[in-house]
Amino acid sequence: MAASKLRLGLIQLGVGGNKSENLYRASKFIGEAVSNGAKVISLPECFNSPYGNNFFPTYAEQIPGETTQQLSYLAKEHQIYLIGGPAHWELLSRARALDNQLYVATVSPARDEQASYVAWGHSLVVNPWGTVIGTLDHSEGVLYADLDLGYVDEIRSQIPVLSGQQKSLYEKV
């Protein structure tokens, strides 16, 4: 029987100009999230470099590279899933949760007022009804959410939006 609950950890990381330090700090927070029972852990986009198009050439890596090797090692060592994610705003996250009747998690870099791009922070998790069930402020931290996968089925049975889809219509578009 498949598990019906899942612990999610969103790492809202303060990012600086030192890639090795960023990776070290991400690894530390991943360890913390594992210690708190997270099985799926998400890092913000561009967690290993300052955020901004002008930084991409300097911080780019081959794959496999320093970052992918470190993340692969951590995922295997801790038997977890690691994912990256772009920042989205609360309203957009709530709308996507309602549209699809599922949990939505968005993770952002922590805010750095001196960066060329100032991230909003405020990583969050939204339930299938569009209710925010967890959020961080703008500073660094880890957000945990216990997802009840059975709740998704319950919501979908109450308002069967997806059961009325005619998938054959999508093949023509």
N, C-alpha and C positions, 0 to 999 in steps of 0.2 A: 504494500500500500504506500502511495506517495505521501510525503510530508505535506501538511496543509498550512504550516507556518514557516516563515522565513525571516531571518534577522538581516537587515540592511544597514550598512554604515556608509555615510557620506562624509568624506574628508574635505573640509573647507580649509585649504592650506594657504598660509602666507608664503608668497613666492618672491625670491630675490634673484640677484644676478649670478649666483654661484650654483651651477647645475648639480655638482656633487652634494652641496649642502641641501639643496631642494630634494634630491633623491634620499638623502639620509633622513631628513625630516618626514618625508612621505612614508618611508619605511617604518619610522617610529610610530606614526599614527596608524599605519596598517597593523602593526603589532598590537597597539591599544585596541583597535576595532576587533581584532581576532580575540583578544582577551575578554572582550565584552560580548562575545558570541556571534559577531557578524560573519555571515557566510558569503555574502555578496558585498563588495566594497567598491565604492566609486571615488575616483579622484577628479578634480576639475580639469577642464581642458587646459593645456599649456601649464601643467603643474610643475614642470621641471625647468621653466624659463620665464622671464618676464613676459607679460602679455602685450603683444603688439606685432604688427607685420614686420617692422624693422628688425625684430629679434629673431625671426624665423631662420634666416640664412646662417646666423652665428650659432644657434642652438640645435640646428637640424642634425640628425644622426642617420647612419645606415641602419637597416633592420636585418639581422639583429645588431643592436648597439648597446651602449651602457644602460640606457633606460629600460629597453625591452628585456635585456638579460636580467636586470635586477627585479623587475616586476614578475617575470616568468619564474624566477627562483622563489620569490615570496609566495606567489600563488601555489606553486607546487609544495613548498615547505609547509604552508599553513592549510593546504587543501581548501582553498577559497577561490572565488571568481573575482577578478579585478576588472573594472570597467572604467572608461573615461567618459566625461560628459560635458557638453557646453552649458553655459549659463542661460537660463530662461527666467522670465518674470513670473510672479505668482499667478496672475490672471491667466496667462497662457497655459501654465501647468494645470491649473484648476479646470480650464476648458478641455484640455486633452484628456484629463482623468474622466470627466463627465462624458465626453464624446465616445470614449472607448470603454467606459465602465471598468477601469482598472486603476491600479496604483501608478502614480507618476512620481519619479524622484529626479530632482534637478540639483546639480552641484556646481558651485561657483568658486573661483579663487577668493581668498580673503581680500578685503579692501586694502590697497596700498595707495595712499594719497600722492606719493611721489612717482608712481608708475606713469608711463605714457598713456596707458589705458587704465582707468580706475574702475575695477570690478565692483559690482554691487554687493557681493557676498550674499547673505540670506538664502543659503541652500535650504531646500525644503522637500517634504514628502506630502503628497496629497492622496486621499483615499478615493475609491470609485464613486463616491457621491460628490467629489470636488471639495471636500473639507480638508484644510491643511491640518495634518496630524503631527507635524514636527517641523521646526525651523530653527535656524541659527541667526544671530545678528551678523554684523559685517566682519567680525574678528575670526581668527583661526579657531578651529574646533572640529569635533566629530559629531555628527548627528546620527542617532540610531533610530530605527523604526522596525517594529515587529509587524510584519505583513501577514494578515490572515487570508490565505489564498481561498479559503472557503467563502469568505465574505464577497469575493468577486463573483462567484457563482450565485450567491444569494441575491446580490444586486441585479445581476443579469436576468435572474428568474422573475424579479419584481417588475422590471421594465425591459422586456425582451427586444431591445433595439437591434442587436446584432443578428438575432435569429431570422429577421425579415430580409436580410440581405439577399439579393439575387446576384450571385457571383458571376453568372454567365454574362451579365451586362458589363462587368468590368473588363472582360476579355476583349470587348469591341472598342474600348477607349484607348 
